Amino acid sequence: MNGTILIVDDDDDTAILLRDSLKKRGFDVECVNSAQQCLDRLRTEAVDVVVTDVQMTGMSGIELCVELRQRYPDLLPIVLTGQGGLETAIAAIRAGAYDFITKPVKVDALAIAVGRALEHLSLKREVKRLRTAADRDLPIDGIAGSSPAIRETIEMVRRVSDSDATVLITGESGTGKELVAKALHNLSPRRDHPFVAVNCAAMPAPLLESELFGHVRGAFTDAKRSRAGLFVQAGAGTIFLDEIGEMPIEMQVKLLRVLQERRVRPVGGDEEVPFEARVVTATNRDLETEVEEKRFREDLFYRINVVAIPVPPLRSRAGDILLLAQFFLKRIATRTAKPVQGISGPAARLLMDYDWPGNVRELENCMERAVALCRLDEITVDDLPAKVQEHQSSKIVITTESPGELITLDEMERRYVRQVLGAVGGNKTHAARILGIDRRSLYRRLEEPRHDAKPSTPPPTEGHHPRSPTSPPISASSPISPISNGHSNNGLGSPSASHPGEIEPG
């Protein structure tokens, strides 16, 4: 029978007798002579059931049960009590014992009690496993979706939420990096403490230093009283440094020391103050490139990049686009009291074809505009922004022999670069490595061609301008996306127009 049993009795003969008898019945059994030896053994070896005598030299069996309940809550103790020791048995159960056997011990009765304890323990572990598996499949508050790209992000958030490691969240603007940071905080043991967010790009270095580290009275003109910085105000919670790639270089040096020492020095102060908060950072920049070009300190990069969580761009989670669009539509229509129920087929196809450079934030704004303009009970092509209507997919598909629908080599190269970039979740470093070029060359290939002004001449009849209103319609097979099931019932969205780009269950 599976399970490990430890006999605890200061009578060697009794301990050996019980050990050998249980071994004959198929149990894996060892024995020790005191409660302290039991606790020492448990530090290095896993045990499922402890069978302990009550009356022992030193720590008693009741006291051992109390220690086991505090240190090893999943372990099940069984207590051996003297004849008629009902009060002792009750005390043992209150102390955390699973069962008790009266002396003289009948081995068959003990074997039955041990078997029940192991069965109970096995069932308890299975329930815990199923609960964990079920929780893993549930959407995190603020983050949801079934496309492979967003599921990887969700899994990473779950794995590191209990850790105190510094996290760097990367992703394009509008993907919902702050909501990922909030999810990390809400799933962590720090959830009951403050979540403090600060945009490092929103203030100059002197003001940012005072905001983060605090200041003492008289440190500068308007410092009429001392003020604790956000690192200290966050307490035992989380401080989120958004857009850390925009932080001035002189502040990067000071932040590095703060992260290394876990102490801050207020502006104008002489003494350093310790802080407890977990540090989470985010950026929409490629910090590796920033380091190479000396705009971001390498030592700070490695300090904040202990765990990296990439947030995928919307174009990499095509299976979630329409679900998000429908979610935004329903919420906006309810708020504005408009009877818009859905999205027409042609409009849905255009939403799927578009690359969404502004990601979830742009999709939400698009749907708000569409609901505002809609005159029917569903969104049509005419309700969508012009750039969505006129967009050309980056997927390279040549299914025509008409010269007017063919594209230049430059345009084909640009579309292929976008296709590779989308396949790797927007990671420009990875995309450049796949293409065999450096990042500067990648940026050049992504630039749209400039059309110099020329004398007005009639356009050739067989020509085709990529943004022309007379462009051929985009086919249903044109979008590029990673494999997804297309049947998700959740998405990554924004809960309000005032906080675009946020993540929310669809």
C-alpha positions in Angstrom: 0.0 0.0 0.0 1.3 3.5 -0.9 2.3 5.8 2.0 5.1 6.1 4.5 4.5 5.4 8.2 6.7 6.6 11.1 6.3 4.9 14.5 7.2 7.1 17.5 7.7 5.2 20.9 10.4 5.4 23.5 9.9 1.6 24.1 12.2 0.0 21.6 10.5 -3.4 21.8 7.0 -1.9 21.1 8.2 0.3 18.3 10.0 -2.6 16.5 7.0 -4.9 17.0 4.6 -2.4 15.5 7.0 -1.7 12.6 7.5 -5.3 11.7 3.8 -6.1 12.0 2.8 -3.2 9.7 5.5 -4.1 7.2 4.0 -7.6 6.9 0.7 -6.0 5.9 2.3 -4.0 3.0 3.1 -0.7 4.7 6.4 1.2 4.3 7.3 1.8 8.0 10.2 3.2 10.0 10.5 3.9 13.8 12.2 6.4 16.1 12.4 6.6 19.9 11.3 10.2 20.7 9.2 13.1 19.5 12.3 15.2 18.8 13.8 12.4 16.6 10.4 12.4 14.7 10.7 16.2 14.0 14.3 15.8 13.0 13.4 13.0 10.5 10.6 15.1 9.0 13.0 17.9 8.1 14.6 15.6 5.5 12.1 12.9 4.7 8.5 12.9 3.7 6.1 11.0 5.9 2.3 10.5 5.5 1.2 9.1 8.8 2.9 9.3 12.3 1.8 6.7 14.9 2.9 8.0 18.3 2.6 6.9 21.9 1.3 9.5 24.4 3.5 8.9 27.4 7.1 9.5 26.3 10.2 11.0 27.9 10.6 14.6 26.9 7.9 15.8 24.5 4.6 13.9 24.9 2.5 12.5 22.0 -0.1 15.3 22.5 2.6 18.0 22.3 4.0 16.3 19.2 0.5 16.4 17.5 0.4 20.2 18.1 3.8 20.6 16.5 2.9 18.4 13.5 -0.4 20.4 13.0 1.6 23.6 12.9 4.5 22.5 10.8 3.1 19.7 8.6 -0.7 20.3 8.2 -1.0 17.6 5.5 0.5 14.9 7.8 -1.9 12.7 9.7 -1.0 11.6 13.3 -2.5 8.5 15.0 -2.2 8.4 18.8 -1.8 5.3 21.0 -3.5 5.8 24.4 -3.7 3.8 27.6 -6.6 1.6 28.5 -9.6 3.8 29.3 -7.8 7.0 28.5 -10.8 8.7 26.9 -9.9 12.1 28.2 -6.4 11.7 26.7 -7.9 10.5 23.4 -10.2 13.6 23.2 -7.1 15.9 24.0 -5.2 14.1 21.2 -8.0 14.8 18.6 -8.2 18.4 19.7 -4.4 18.6 19.3 -4.7 17.5 15.6 -4.7 13.7 15.8 -6.6 11.9 13.0 -7.4 8.9 15.1 -6.5 7.1 18.3 -5.9 3.4 19.2 -6.2 2.2 22.8 -3.6 -0.1 24.4 -2.8 -2.9 24.4 -2.6 -2.3 20.6 -4.2 -4.8 18.3 -2.2 -4.7 15.1 -5.2 -5.4 12.9 -7.0 -2.4 14.4 -3.9 -0.3 13.9 -3.5 -1.4 10.3 -7.2 -0.5 9.6 -6.7 3.0 11.1 -3.5 3.5 9.1 -5.2 2.4 5.9 -8.1 4.8 6.5 -5.7 7.7 7.2 -3.8 7.0 3.9 -7.1 6.8 2.0 -8.2 10.1 3.6 -4.9 11.7 2.7 -5.0 10.4 -0.9 -8.5 11.8 -1.3 -7.5 15.2 0.2 -4.6 15.5 -2.2 -6.7 14.6 -5.2 -9.3 17.3 -4.3 -6.4 19.8 -3.9 -5.0 18.8 -7.3 -8.4 19.1 -9.0 -9.0 22.5 -7.4 -5.6 23.7 -8.6 -6.3 22.4 -12.1 -9.7 24.1 -12.1 -8.3 27.4 -10.9 -5.6 27.2 -13.6 -8.3 27.1 -16.2 -10.3 30.0 -14.8 -9.6 33.5 -16.1 -7.5 35.7 -13.9 -9.3 38.9 -12.8 -8.5 41.3 -15.6 -6.8 38.8 -17.9 -8.5 36.2 -20.0 -8.4 34.6 -23.4 -7.9 31.2 -25.0 -5.4 32.1 -27.8 -2.0 30.4 -27.3 -0.2 33.8 -26.9 -2.4 35.1 -24.0 -2.6 31.7 -22.3 1.2 31.7 -22.0 1.0 35.1 -20.3 -1.7 33.9 -17.9 0.4 30.9 -17.0 3.5 33.0 -16.3 1.5 35.4 -14.1 0.2 32.4 -12.1 3.7 30.9 -11.7 5.4 34.0 -10.4 2.5 35.6 -8.4 3.7 34.1 -5.1 7.3 35.1 -5.6 8.9 38.3 -4.5 11.2 38.4 -7.6 11.3 41.7 -9.6 9.2 41.3 -12.7 9.6 43.1 -16.1 6.4 43.2 -18.2 7.1 43.9 -21.8 4.7 44.6 -24.7 3.5 47.2 -27.1 1.5 50.2 -26.1 -2.1 49.3 -25.4 -1.7 45.6 -24.7 -2.6 45.9 -21.0 0.7 45.8 -19.1 -0.7 47.6 -16.1 -3.5 45.0 -15.8 -0.9 42.2 -15.8 0.9 44.0 -13.0 -2.4 44.3 -11.0 -3.1 40.6 -11.6 0.3 39.7 -10.2 -0.5 41.8 -7.1 -4.0 40.4 -6.7 -2.9 36.8 -6.9 0.0 37.3 -4.5 0.1 37.2 -0.6 0.4 41.0 -0.9 -3.1 41.5 -2.2 -4.4 43.1 1.0 -1.7 45.8 0.8 -1.5 48.8 -1.6 -0.9 48.6 -5.3 0.9 51.8 -6.2 1.5 52.7 -9.9 3.7 55.5 -11.3 4.3 56.5 -14.9 8.1 57.1 -15.2 7.6 59.0 -18.4 5.2 61.5 -17.0 7.5 63.6 -14.9 11.1 65.0 -15.0 13.9 63.4 -13.0 13.8 65.8 -9.9 10.1 65.4 -9.5 10.2 61.6 -10.1 12.9 61.2 -7.4 10.8 63.1 -4.9 7.7 61.1 -5.9 9.4 57.7 -5.6 11.8 58.3 -2.7 10.1 61.1 -0.8 11.6 64.3 0.6 12.3 66.0 3.9 11.0 69.4 4.9 13.0 72.2 3.3 14.5 70.0 0.6 13.3 72.4 -2.0 11.2 75.5 -2.3 7.8 74.0 -1.9 8.8 71.3 0.5 6.9 72.7 3.5 6.7 69.3 5.2 8.3 65.9 5.0 6.6 63.3 2.7 7.2 59.6 2.3 7.8 58.4 -1.2 5.8 55.8 -3.1 8.3 53.0 -2.3 7.5 53.5 1.4 3.8 54.3 0.9 3.4 51.0 -0.9 4.1 49.3 2.4 4.1 45.5 2.0 2.3 45.8 -1.3 3.5 46.3 -4.9 5.0 49.3 -6.6 4.6 49.3 -10.3 7.0 51.4 -12.4 5.4 51.8 -15.8 7.3 52.9 -18.9 10.6 52.4 -17.1 12.4 52.6 -20.4 11.6 56.3 -20.4 13.3 56.9 -17.0 16.0 59.6 -17.2 19.5 58.1 -17.0 20.4 60.0 -13.8 17.4 58.4 -12.1 18.4 55.0 -13.3 21.6 55.1 -11.2 19.6 56.0 -8.1 16.9 53.4 -8.8 19.6 50.7 -9.2 21.0 51.4 -5.7 17.5 51.4 -4.2 16.8 48.0 -5.7 20.1 46.6 -4.6 19.9 47.9 -1.0 16.1 47.7 -0.5 16.4 51.2 1.1 15.5 54.7 -0.1 17.0 58.1 0.8 14.4 60.9 0.7 15.5 64.0 -1.2 17.4 66.3 1.2 17.6 63.6 3.9 20.6 62.0 5.6 19.1 58.7 6.6 18.0 55.8 4.4 14.6 54.2 5.0 13.9 50.5 4.3 10.9 49.4 2.2 9.1 46.1 1.8 7.2 46.5 -1.5 7.6 44.1 -4.4 8.8 45.9 -7.5 7.2 45.3 -10.9 8.2 47.3 -14.0 6.9 47.6 -17.5 8.1 49.0 -20.8 7.0 49.2 -24.5 10.6 49.6 -25.6 13.1 47.0 -26.6 15.4 47.4 -23.6 18.2 45.2 -25.1 18.4 47.8 -27.9 18.3 50.6 -25.4 21.2 49.1 -23.5 23.2 48.6 -26.7 22.7 52.3 -27.6 23.6 53.5 -24.1 20.1 54.9 -23.3 19.4 52.4 -20.5 21.9 51.1 -17.9 22.8 47.4 -18.4 23.2 46.7 -14.7 19.7 48.1 -14.1 18.3 46.0 -16.9 19.5 42.8 -15.4 18.3 44.0 -11.9 14.7 44.5 -13.1 14.6 41.6 -15.6 14.7 38.8 -13.0 11.4 37.4 -14.5 10.1 38.7 -17.8 6.4 38.5 -18.7 5.7 39.4 -22.4 2.2 40.6 -23.1 1.3 39.6 -26.7 0.0 42.2 -29.3 -3.5 41.8 -30.5 -2.4 40.7 -33.9 -0.9 37.6 -32.3 -4.2 36.6 -30.7 -6.6 36.7 -33.7 -8.9 34.2 -32.1 -9.8 36.8 -29.4 -10.3 39.9 -31.6 -14.0 39.4 -32.4 -14.8 38.3 -28.8 -13.2 41.5 -27.5 -15.0 43.5 -30.1 -18.4 42.0 -29.1 -17.6 42.6 -25.5 -16.8 46.3 -26.1 -19.8 46.6 -28.3 -22.2 45.3 -25.6 -20.7 47.4 -22.9 -20.7 50.6 -24.9 -24.2 50.0 -26.3 -25.5 49.5 -22.8 -23.9 52.7 -21.6 -25.1 54.8 -24.5 -28.6 53.1 -24.7 -28.2 52.2 -28.4 -29.9 49.1 -29.7 -26.7 47.7 -31.4 -26.6 43.9 -31.1 -23.7 42.6 -33.2 -21.2 43.0 -36.0 -21.9 42.2 -39.7 -19.9 39.6 -41.5 -18.0 42.0 -43.8 -17.2 44.3 -40.8 -16.0 41.3 -38.7 -13.7 40.2 -41.6 -12.1 43.7 -41.7 -11.6 43.6 -37.9 -9.8 40.3 -38.2 -7.7 41.5 -41.2 -6.4 44.7 -39.4 -3.1 44.6 -37.7 -4.1 46.7 -34.6 -0.9 48.7 -34.0 -2.7 50.3 -31.0 -3.7 46.8 -29.7 -6.7 46.5 -27.3 -6.8 50.2 -26.7 -7.3 50.9 -30.4 -9.9 48.1 -30.7 -11.9 49.6 -27.9 -11.8 53.1 -29.5 -12.7 51.6 -32.8 -15.8 50.0 -31.3 -16.8 53.1 -29.5 -16.7 55.1 -32.8 -18.6 52.3 -34.6 -21.4 52.3 -32.0 -21.6 56.1 -32.1 -22.0 56.0 -35.9 -24.2 52.9 -36.2 -27.7 53.5 -37.5 -28.8 49.8 -37.6 -28.9 47.0 -35.1 -25.4 45.8 -36.1 -22.0 47.3 -36.9 -21.4 47.6 -40.7 -18.2 48.3 -42.7 -19.2 52.0 -43.1 -19.2 52.4 -39.3 -15.5 51.4 -39.0 -12.6 53.9 -39.2 -11.2 54.5 -42.7 -7.8 52.9 -41.8 -9.5 49.7 -40.9 -11.6 49.7 -44.0 -8.6 50.4 -46.3 -6.0 48.2 -44.5 -4.0 45.7 -46.5 -3.1 42.5 -44.7 0.5 41.7 -44.2 0.0 38.1 -45.2 1.6 37.3 -48.6 -0.9 35.6 -50.8 -0.6 35.6 -54.6 -3.9 34.3 -56.0 -4.3 36.5 -59.0 -2.7 37.0 -62.4 -4.1 40.5 -62.7 -1.3 43.1 -62.9 -3.4 45.6 -61.1 -3.5 43.4 -58.0 0.2 42.5 -57.8 2.6 44.3 -55.5 6.2 45.5 -55.6 9.1 43.6 -54.2 9.5 46.3 -51.5 5.9 45.9 -50.4 6.2 42.1 -50.4 9.4 42.4 -48.2 7.6 44.8 -45.9 4.6 42.4 -45.5 6.9 39.4 -44.8 8.7 41.3 -42.1 5.4 42.1 -40.5 4.3 38.5 -40.8 7.5 37.3 -39.0 7.1 40.0 -36.4 3.5 39.0 -35.7 4.5 35.3 -35.5 7.0 36.1 -32.7 4.6 38.3 -30.7 6.2 41.6 -31.7 9.7 40.8 -30.3 11.9 42.8 -32.7 15.1 41.2 -31.5 13.7 37.7 -32.2 12.3 38.7 -35.5 15.6 40.3 -36.6 17.4 37.1 -35.7 15.0 35.0 -37.8 15.3 37.3 -40.8 19.1 37.4 -40.5 19.3 41.2 -40.2 20.1 43.6 -37.4 17.4 45.6 -35.6 18.2 48.8 -37.4 17.6 47.1 -40.8 14.3 45.7 -39.4 13.1 49.2 -38.5 13.9 50.4 -42.0 12.0 47.6 -43.6 9.0 48.4 -41.5 8.9 52.0 -42.6 6.2 52.9 -45.1 7.5 54.3 -48.4 7.4 58.0 -48.9 5.7 59.3 -52.0 7.3 62.5 -53.2 5.1 65.1 -54.9 5.1 64.7 -58.7 3.4 66.6 -61.5 -0.2 65.7 -61.8 -0.7 63.0 -64.4 -3.5 60.6 -65.0 -2.8 57.3 -63.1 -2.2 54.2 -65.2 -5.3 52.1 -65.5 -3.6 49.0 -64.5 -1.9 50.6 -61.4 -3.0 50.1 -57.8 -2.4 52.4 -54.9 -2.2 50.5 -51.6 -4.5 53.0 -49.9 -6.8 53.7 -52.8 -10.6 53.5 -52.1 -10.8 51.4 -55.2 -8.5 48.7 -53.9 -9.8 45.2 -54.3 -11.7 43.8 -51.3 -9.7 41.9 -48.7 -10.3 38.2 -48.9 -11.4 36.2 -45.9 -8.2 34.2 -46.1 -6.0 37.2 -45.9 -5.3 37.7 -42.1 -2.1 36.3 -40.5 -2.4 35.0 -37.0 -1.0 32.3 -34.8 -3.0 29.1 -34.5 -6.0 29.6 -32.1 -9.2 27.7 -31.6 -11.3 30.7 -32.4 -13.9 29.6 -29.8 -12.7 31.4 -26.7 -15.3 32.8 -24.4 -12.8 35.3 -22.8 -10.6 38.1 -24.0 -8.1 40.8 -23.1 -10.0 44.0 -22.9 -10.4 47.4 -21.3 -13.0 47.9 -18.5 -13.5 51.6 -19.2 -12.9 54.2 -21.8 -11.1 56.2 -19.2 -8.5 53.5 -18.8 -7.9 52.2 -22.4 -5.9 49.1 -23.0 -6.9 47.4 -19.8 -7.6 43.7 -19.6 -10.9 42.2 -18.6 -12.8 39.0 -19.0 -14.8 38.9 -22.2 
